[in-house]
Amino acid sequence: MSKIAKTIARQQQKIAEGQFYEAHQQLRVVSARHTKAQNWNDAIEVLYNGGLSLLKAGQGGSGGDLSLLLVDTMVKGEVVVTPESKGKIFTLLRAFPPDEPTKKKFISEATAWTAKFGEYENGDPELHHVAGTLYAEDCEPYDAERHLALGTKDSPESLIRLEYEWYKQDESHTAALYAARAVFPYLLTRNLRSANKAFIIFTSRLSANNQSLSAQEVSSSKSDIRVYPSLPLLNFLSLLLLAATKGSADLFRSLTKHYATHIKEVGIWDDALAQIGEMYFNIKIPRQGNPLFDMMGSMLFGGGGGGKAKKTPKRVDAPSEPPAAELD
């Protein structure tokens, strides 16, 4: 057994015996010594194994502290994102207690590490997917949305599961508001495939769980869409996705004009639609910063709040009255 392995085993034994404080402090000292000597691999092994052991022992604060030191060490050591290095982050993240205060900081700093030393400028999609899924399980919907919007090909299903469960707590006519919480972020990250996938999953669940909901299949030589006479804004989203696929500015202008009254009732879609108009239809708007982060800080994502979410999220803003039951 190597010297570093013996050190880790000795501290793990102390943790097993309940000597949490002593083990935490000694792990910090040992890792600091290796960091100073730029023995990055040894420092990382000490922090990873020590942090994981403390987290598994229910010591969220101490385990979280070592986990944060691990990410800091990866940054200092310029450790590139690989399946192995990323795997350590995933394992630690899943070991965090749901209400541990350092968990959000760990996710944030780990994401920044993957953005700096990986191939994705917004952070690693797998990390976003894992973090978003865990936030959803912990009833932290806004944080879940932010991460799942930047996740993997599996993220739309996780995001729609969250949005649909949230929608079921609201009035039936607000369906499009919850579908849009997935569709718009994917469109704003130029992920048209995930936007379409999210919409299809949402409407499939909607139809399956509401047998009395009227729907009509409209087919043409180029496309097939499902129209909901009582849900105009859901029809708008469907046609918006179709227009984005075709890149038709005329169709986009016609849609926003036709549904202008309903869009105005929502009150929080204008900025997102303006950005979508520029991205997909070359309809220029004045530069207003990063569209994704602007939107994620808007009311659509619950404001800039990152505080403790309620176990039952509040409803999103919706039209004051159900949209008229007419074919749109």
N, C-alpha and C positions, 0 to 999 in steps of 0.2 A: 504494500500500500504506500502510495506517494505521501510526501510530507503534507501537501495541501489536503489530500483525502483524509489523513489522520486528523488534521485540524478541524475539518468539517464534521467528521464523525464525533469528535470530542464535544463540539458545541451542540450537535444534534442530541447527544446523550443528555446534556444539561437541560435542553428544552424538554426532552421527554420526562425529566425529573422535576420539571416545573420551575427551574432556575432561569426564568425568562429574561429578567433584567440583566443578569450577569452575562448570559449568552449573547444578548443583543449588543451589549457594550464591547465584548471581546470580538465579536464578528466585525464590528465597526473598526476596531483598532487594527485587526489583521488585514481587512480589505484596504484600509488607508495606507498601510505599509506597502502592500503590493501595488497600489495605485501610484504612490510616490516613486516606486522603482520602475513604473511603467510595465509591470507584469500584468497586463490587462486581462489575460485569460484566467489567471489565478484569482485576481480580484473579482472577476465576474462569477467564477464558480463559487467563491465564498459567499458573495452577496445573494446569488440565486438560490443556493441550497439553504442558506440560513434564513433568507426571507420566506421561502416556501415552507420550511419547517415551522416557523413562527406563525404564519398565516393558518396553516393546518391545525396548529395548537390553539387557535382562536385569539391569537395576539395580533389583531389587525393593525394597531398603531405601530408596534415594533416591526412587524412584517412589512407594512406599507413603507416605513422609513427605509428599510434595506432595499426594497423594490425600487424606490425612487433613486437611491444611491446607485443601484444597478444601471438604470437608464442613464444617469449622469456619467457613470464610468464608461458606458458604451459610447457616449458622445465624445468624451475626452479621448478615448482610445480609437475614435474614428472607426468603430466596428460597423461593417457593412451589413445590410439586411440580407439574411440568408434564411432558409427554412429552419436551421438550428437556432440562430440568434433570435429569430422571430418566435420560435416555439417556446423559448424561455419566457417571453413576454406573455404569450397566450396562457401558459400554465400558471404563472403568477396571477394574472388577471382573473382567471376562473376560481382561484383560491381565495380571493378577497371576500370578506363578509359583505352583504349587500349595502349596509349602512355605514361602512368604514369611510370616514371623511377623506382619507388620502387616495381613495380609489379614483376619483375624477382627475386629480392631479397626475396620478400615474398614467391614466389613459391619455391625457393631454400631452404629457412629456414623451411618452412612448410613441405617440403619433408623430410628434415633431421629429423624433429620432428617425423614424422610417421615412419621413419626408426629406430629411437632410442626407441620409445615407442609403436610400433606396431609389427605386426608379419612378415613383409616383409623387408628384409635387404636392398633392393634397394628403399624402400619407398612404400607407399600405391598405389596399381594399379589404384584405382578409382581416386586418386588425379592426378596421371600421365595422366590418360585419360582426365580428365577435363582440366588440364593445357595444354596438347597437342592439344586438340580441340580448345581451346581459342587461342593458338599460331598460329594454322593454320588459324583461322578466321582473325587474326591480320597480316597475311602475314609474319610470322616469321617461315619459313619452317624448318630450322635446329633445333631450339628449339622444334618445334612440333614433329619432328622425334625422338628426344632423349626421349621425354616423352611418346609418343604413343608406342614406342618399349617396354616400361615397363608397359603398361596399362592393360586393361581388355580384355575380349573376344570380346568386341565391337570395340576395337581400330584398328584392321586391316582394317575395312571398312573406318574409318576416315583417317587412314594413306594412304590408296590407293586413296581415294578421292583427297588428297593433291598431291600425286605423279602423278596421272593421269592428273590432271589439269596442273601440272608443265610440264609433258611430252608433252602435246599438244602444248606448246610453242617451242618445239625442233623439230629436224628432225625425220621422222617416224622410221628410222632404229635404233634409240636410245632407243626403248621401254624397252629392257632388263636392261638398266642402271637404269631406274626408278623403275622397278619391284624389282630389287636387293636392292634398298634402303629400301625396306620393308622386303624382304625375308632374307637377311643376318643378320640384327639386331635380328630378331626373332630366327633365327637359333643359333646365338651367345648367346642368353639368354635361350637356350634349350627349346624354345617354338615352337616345330615342328608343332603343330596344327595351330597356328597363322600364321606361315610361309606358310603353305599350303593354308590356307584360303586367305591370302593376294595375293598369286599368282593366285588363281582361280578368285578372284574378278578382279584383274588387267587384266588377259587375257580375261575374259568375256566382260569387257568394251572395250578392244581392238578390239575384234571380232565384237561386236555390233556396234561400231562406224566406222568400216572400212570394209564395205561389200566386197570390192575388195581384201582384204587380203587373200591370199591362205593359207589354213590350211588342214591338213589331220589327221584323227582319226586313231591311231594305237592301236590295242587291242591285248591282250594276255590273257592267262588263269589267270594271277595274277594281271594285271593292264591295265588301259586304259590311254593313253596320247594323247594330241593334238600336232602335229608337224607343225611348221611354216617354210616352206622352205626358206623364205627370212630373217628369224630372228634366226640365229644359236644360239646366246647367250640366247635367250628366251628358246630354246630347252634345252640348257645346264642347265638352272635353273630348268626346269621341271624334268629333269633326276637326277639332284643333290638332289632334294627333294625326289624323288623315292629311290635313293641310301641311303639317310639318314634314311628313313623309314625302309629299309631293314638292315641297318648297314653293308653294303657290301664294304669293303675296296678295293677289286679288281675292283668293278664297279666305285668307286670314282677315283682310279688311271687311269682307262681307259678313263673316262670322261675328266679329266683334261689334259690328254695327247692328246686326240682327238681334244679338243677345245683350245689347247694351243695357237695357233696363234691368235684366236679371243680374248682370255683372255689377251694376251700380248698387244693387241691393246688398250684395256681398260686402262691398266696400274695401276689400283688402287684396284684390287681384290685379289692380291696375299696374303696379310697378312690375310685377312678375310678367304680365302680358306684354308690357313694353319691352322688357328684356328679351322675351321669346320672339317678339316681332323683329328685333334687330338680329338675333342669332340665326333664325331660320328663314327670315323673309327679307333681310337686308333693309328693313325700315329703320333708319337711323334715329337714335335719340341722343341727347347730350350725355357725355361720359359721366357716370355717377359711381365710380368705384367698381369693385368686384361684384358682379350680379349674384353669385351664389351666396357670398357672405352677407351682402346687403339683404337678401331675402331671408336668410337664416336668422337675421337679427330683427326681422319685421314681425308684425302681429301674427302673420301666418304661422310663425314658429314660436308663438307665445312670448314675444319680446326677447330681450337679451338675457332674461333671467336664467340663471343656472342654479338657483336655490333648490331647496328640497321640494320635490313635487308631491302633491297629495296622492294618496293611494288610489283615489278615484279622480282622474283628471277632470278639470272643468270643461264644459262644452266650448267649442269654438264659436266665434260670432257667426250668425246665420241670418238669412233674410227674416224680417219680422213676421212675414206670413208665407205659407206655402206657395210656390210658384203655381200659376194657373195650369190646370189640367188640360193642356192642348198639345197637339202634335207640333213639335219644333224640329 
